[in-house]
Amino acid sequence: NDNTNDKPATAVAKEEKKTTPQTPTEVQIATYTTTLYDKEQTRIDNINLAISKLNGVIIENGAEFSFNNTIGPMNEGNGFKKATGFDSNGRKIKISGGGICQISSTLYNCALIAGFDITERHPHSRRVYYVPKDKDATIVYGSLDFRFRNNTDNDIIIRATNDNVNVTIT
């Protein structure tokens, strides 16, 4: 067979598609800010300590977050100071970790915006003014906790800041 128009067969190499692992993308799903009305230094110190323990916490999808388990005992041995808080009758008293409820309440409102399943939440014994009425979440280590479940399909990360005027949780 004398076919001069036939081109020689060339081997076509199948190009391998190289994939690089995808870096997770952070997407803000909720943020909430409260104002620091009480500038008592020990209260600010407690808030800053709690924020340092909360900031950067990752909650896997389907996992339940516990405020108390994350922050730990709010006593002097763990660096918390006595500051103004409320007793069970709504009276102002000096308690170890006073002021931390502003963080749990800010996180509660952020969790509501994000649509997380709230699994435990307790109101204060009296009205607090850094969040709207009935939008607070008091905590007492060992008895009252604030908990929610990450009901998204992704892990979430908590970002918490305090600029001594506002507390913001994202």
Secondary structure, 3 states (H helix, E strand, C coil): CCCCCCCCCCCCCCCCCCCCCCCCCCCCCCCEEEECCCCCHHHHHHHHHHHHHHCCCEECCCCEEEHHHHHCCCCHHHCCCEEEEECCCCCEEEEECCCHHHHHHHHHHHHHHHCCEEEECCCCCCCCCCCCCCCCCCCECCCECCEEECCCCCCEECCEEECCCEEEEC
